[in-house]
C-alpha cells in the first residue's frame, strides 16, 4: 500500500489544569511505511508556554520521563494559554489558544455500599450517584467524571460501569468515554516505567438530567485474591473541560479497530495543533471524597 506521508512533525499532548503545574508531552510522527520506531519521544525540544498572548515561561525537560516537559508554575483559571514547540529538523508546532474554565460544577455525590452490580457480579461493588445543579444544565459547558479507589498499598482508577437505567448507559451524541493516561509508575518486574490508563466519563450539559435525577455508576471496591483487599475510600473527580477534548474523545471512541476493520477508512482525529498534531486542552476540577 502506498500511504502518503508529509514528513516528521511534532505531536503535542497536554491538559492545562487550573491550580496545577504544567505538564506537556512531546513526541513526533513516523512514516507509516517501514519499521515502527522503538521511541518517538522528543527530548531536545524548546517548549514555550504563552499566557494571554504573551510568552510566559519555558518548560524544562523532566529528566526522568522521556518526552515530558514541566514547570512548577500553576495554571490560572480564566487565563488563555497556548504552547509553541520547536526542535531540530522538525517544523515548529503551535497549539490553538485554550481558555481555562473559571467555574466548577456544583455537584453532590452519594455512595451506596455493597450493592448488587450489573457487571462482574462476583466483585464487590458500590453505587455512586452524582447530582448536578440546575445552573450546570443552563450553561454551555462540558464535564468530566473520574472515579478512583484508594487501597492500603495502591491507588487504582476505578473502572466505572454505567447503570442501565441511567443516561450514561445509552448511546447519546452528547456523552462519551475517554481515556486518560496516568503518571508513569516504575514496574520492578519489567524494569521499566509503565503508563496506566483510566476511564473517564465525558458529557455535554445538554445530557444533564433534572437536578433530582442522578448520574449513576457502579465501581469495584475489591482487589487481590478473592477480593479480600477493600478500598479504604473512593473519590469522584469532577470538572469542566474544553470542548476540544470532548470532541476528540468522542471521535476516538468510534475509531474502528481489529482485523475485521482493516479495509475501513479510519476516523479523522481531531487536533488543535498547527503544523503538527495532538491536543492541548484545559480543565478546572475538584475532588469529592465519598465516605
N, C-alpha and C positions, 0 to 999 in steps of 0.2 A: 504494500500500500504506500502510495506517495502522499505524505502528510505535510502540508505547508508549515514552515517554521520561520518566524521573523527574527530569530536570533535571541540570545540570552537576555533576559530582563529581570529586574528586581521584583520580588514578591514581598509585600509588607503585610503584617498582621498585628493588630493591637487593639485593646479595649482601654479607652481613656475613662477611668472610673473616678467619679468625684471623691475627693478626700483620700485618694490612694496614690502611691508612687507610680511613675510612668514605666511602662514595660512594653517594648516593641520587638517583634521577631522579624528578622530579615533573612530571606532565602532567595533563590533565583530559579528561573525556569531551566529546562533542559530539552534538547532535541528529542521528540517522541520516536525518532527512528534510531536504532542502535542500542547500546547498553545503557541501562539505568545507572546513573552515578551513585556511588555509595554515600555521598554527602553533598547537599545542595545549600548548606548554610553559608552565609556571607559574614566573615568575621573582620573584614578590613573596611567597613563602610563608615561614612560620616553621616550621622543621623541627627538632624536638627529639628527641634520642635518649635513651631510658631504658635504664639498666643495672641488672639485678637489682631491678627495681621502682621505682627512683628516677631522677629527672631527672639525666642525666649531662652532656650538652652540647648546645648549639645549633649546628647546622651552618650554614655560610656558603655563599652562592651563589658558584659558582666564578668567575663573571665572564666567562670565556671560552666556556663551554659552556652554552647555553640549557637551563634546567630542571634543572641538576645542582647538588647541594649536597654539600659535602665537609668533612672535618676531618682534620688530621694525626694525631689520636689513633688508636691502634691497637686493633683489636678483640681482645678477650681470649678465648682458648679456654676453654670451660666456663662462661662467663657467659651470662646470658639477657638479650636485648635486645628492645625494640620501638620503633617510630617513631610519633610523633604530629605531624601536619601540619595547619596552618591557613593559610587565605589569604582575602583579602577576597572577599565574595559567594559563597563556596563552603563547604559543610559541612566541619567538622573531621573528618579521617580518622585512623584509628589501626590499626596492624598488630597481629596477634597476637604474643605473645612467642615468640621462637625462641631455642633454646639452641645455642651454637656448639660443634660436636663437639670433644671432647678428643683422641680417638685418631686417628692417621693409619694408612692401610693399610700393612701390612708387605709390600712388593712388590719383586720383582726384575724387571729388563727386559733383553731381548736384542735387538739389532738385526742382522739379516742383510742385507747389502748386495747391491744389483743382482740382485734375483730376478725371475722371470717373473711379472708381475702378472696379476690376474684381470680387471681393468677398465682401459680406456685403455692397451692393450698397448704403444702407441708411446712412452709416457712411462717414463723410468727410475724404478724403484720399489724400496723396501726393505720387508722384512717385520719388523714389531715384535711380539715375543712377550712377554706380561706374565703373570707368575706371582704369584698371591695366596697368602697363607699360610693354614694350616688355621684359625688364630684368626679371620681375617676371615670365614670361612664360618660360624662358630659364632655370631657376634654379629649382632643385628638392625640392620643399617646399610645405607645407600645410598651408592654410589660414583659418581664422575665420572672420565672419562679424556679428556684433550685432548692431541693431538699437534701439535707446532709445528716447522716447518723454518726455519732461520736461513741467510739468504743474505748476500752481501757488502754489498748495498745495501738489503735489506728483510728483514722478519720476516713470514713467512706461516704462518697457521694451516693445517696440513696437512689436506686433506680425506680422512680415512681411509676405506678400503674394508674391510669385514669379510671375513675369509677364509671361503670357502664351507664348509669342514669344521669350523667353529667356532660356538659358541653365538651370538655377535653377528649372524651371518648368518641365523638362524632367527627365526620370529615367536613371541616369547615375551612373556608379560604382565609378566615381571619385569625387562625391559630395554627401553630406547627410545633414540632420538636426540634431543638437544636442540640449540637454537640459542643461542649466546652472542654478544652484541653487544660488539665490541671498543671500545677507546678511540677517539674520533674522530681522523681524520687529515685534515689540510688538503690539498686537491687543487688544484694550481695551474691545472689545465686548466679545471675548472668554477668555480674561485674560491670554493670553499665547503668546509665540513667534510663528510666522508663517514663513514658508520658501518659499517665492515666487520663481517661476521659469521663465526663459526666453528662447526664441527660438533663437538658433544661427546657422547660415549657415556655413558649413564647406566644403572646397573643396581642391583638389589637383591642382597643377599648370597645370596638364595635361588637366584640364577642362577649363582653361582660354581662352576666345576668343581673337581675334585680338585686339590690343590697341584701335582701333577706335570703337569697339563694347562694350557697357557697360553691366554689370550685373544689372538687373532692378528689384526693389522690390516696392510694394505698402505698405504704412504704414498708419494706422489710426491715425488721429491727433485731434480727438474729444472724449470727455468723459462726463459723467454726463447725466442729464435729457435732452433729445433732442440734446445731444452732444453740449451743449452750452459752455462747457469748451474747449477751444482750446489750443493746445500745444504752449508754448512760444518759444520752439526751439526743433530741432531734431538733434541728433548726430549719427554718424556712428563710431563704434569702430572696427577697422580692425587690424589684427595681423597675425604673423607667429606662428604656433603651432606645438607641437610634433606630429609625425606621429601616435604614440600610441593613442592619444586622438581621432584623425580622425578615426582610425580603430575601436576603442571602440564604438564610436557613430554610425558608420555605422552598426555594429552588433546589437546594441541596437535598432536602428530604424526598424530592421527586426524582432524583438522579437515578436512572436505570443502572442496575448492577447485576453481575452474574453472567454465566455462559449464554443463557438464553437471550441476552440483550446485546450481544456483541455487534449485531448489524444495525442496531438502532442508533440514531444520532444522539449524542449526549446533550443534556440540558446546558444552556449557556450560563456560565457562572456570573454572578453579579460582582462587580468591582467598583470601587470609587478611587482608584489609583491611576493617575495619568502617567503614561509612558512606562507602565508596569502593571502589576496585578496585585490582588489582595484586598484587604478591607481594614480601614481604620474607623472605629465606631466609638460611641460614648454611652455611658450609663451613670445612673445615680441609684445606689442600692442601700438597703438596710437589712439587717438580720434579726429575725424574731425567734427567741427561744421558745420551744414547745414543751413545757413541763408535763 
